């Protein structure tokens, strides 16, 4: 995974036919009213846990504004018949995926020693609709649309 592929997933939609993708693209343009989202990158961890790591993540703290954005996206897509999220929104950036825990003890120890490092801050003023295509080398992401929090969107 390259740094350009790093992202915060607000809502995973799954596979949809092309005509439904267009309806999703148009519907997401209705999500606005948030001036910006202040994001703090802090902490490292594993999903589902450090005993059975499948994903190494960096934590995201976006406060109420980020949670509000994720909820608005979820609501917008529920109107189209896309199932609402059953799990609590846990914003993160995926740093790595693992097929097994073999050889990860040094990484687990280093993360435990670090505690909750802070990696910086950013201000988000837009969000995106991405298509992901799974390949042998990992996921490939294609940006389909950009949505400014002000309500302006582009494809």
N, C-alpha and C positions, 0 to 999 in steps of 0.2 A: 504494500500500500504506500502510495506517495502522500506527501503532505497535502497535495492538491485534492486528494480524495477524502480528507478528513472533513467530517460534518457532524452536526447534531440532528438526529432524526426527530422531527416533531410528530410524525405519524408514518408508520409503515403501511402502505396500501396493498402491496402484493401485485400479482400479475393481473392485468386487465386488458381487454381488447382495445384496439386503437380508438374506436368511437367513444368508448367510456373514458379513455385517457383525455380526450378532448373535452368532455363534460367536466372532468376533474379540473383540468387546466382553467377552464372558464369559471368554475365555481370558486376556486381558491382566490380569484381576483376580488371576491367579496370580503375577504378577511383583511381588515384594516382598522384603524383607530388607535393603534399603538404607536407612539412617537418613536421610540427606540427601545432596545433591550440592552442593558449593561450586563456583560457576561464576565465572570471571573472563572479562570481555569485553575482548579486546585484539587489535589488528591489523586491517588492511583488505587486501582483495585482490580478484582477479577470477577467475571460473571461465569458461572453462577456463584462460585466462592473460590477461595484460594486452595482448597483441597482438591477441587475438580475444575481447574481453570480452563475455560474455552475462549475467553476474551479478556484482554488487558485493556482497561479503560482509564481515561483521565476524566476527572469530575468536572462538571459545569454547574456553576451557581448563577442563575439568572433571575432569581427573585420572583415576585408575583407577575411581572411583565412576561417572562418566558413561559410560565405556567399558563397565563391567560392566552398567549399566542397558541400554545399547543392545544388548549381546550377549544379555541375558536376554529382551528383547523379540523379538529375531531368533529365538532358540531357541523361545520360546513360539509364535511364528507359524509356524515351520518344521513344528511338530507338526501344524498345520492344513493343511499342503501349500503354504504360501506360501514361495516361493524364498528361500533365505538370501542375505544381501548378499554380492556378489562383491567389492565395493570396500571398502577400509579406511574405517572410520568417521572422518569429518572434520567434527566439529561446527562449525556456523557459523550465523549469522543472515543471511538474505538481505535486503539493503537496497534493491536495485533490480535490474531486469532491462532488458536492452538488445536492440533489434532489430538494431542495427548499431553499429560502432565510430565512426561519423561524429560529430565534435564532442566526442569524449571525451578529447582530448589534454590540456586543462586539468585535468580530473579525475585523469587518470593522473599528471600532474606533481605535483598537490597531494598525492596519496596517497604518492608516492615521497618527497616532502619531509617528510611527517609521520613516516615510519618506522613504528613499531609502537605507535600510541597505545593507552593503556588507557582503557576507558570505564566501568569500575566492576566491582562484584562483586554476586553474589546467591546466595541459598541456595534450592535447589529441594527441596521435600518431597513433590511429587506430579508426575505426568505425565498426559497427556490423549490421548484418541483423538479425532481430528478428521476430519471429512469436508470435502473441498475440492471446490468447484464452480467450474469455469473459466467466466468470463464475459468479455465484450468489455472490461470495465473492469479485469480481473484476477481473481485467485482470491478466492472468498468462502469463509470458514472457518466451520464449525459444530461446536461441541464436542458430542460424543456421549457421552463418559464421562470421569470424573475418577478417577484411581487414586492413592491415598496410598501412600507407600513402606512404611507400616506394614502394608499389606494391606487396609485399608478402601477400598471404592470406592463411587462414586455415579454415577448416570446423569443 
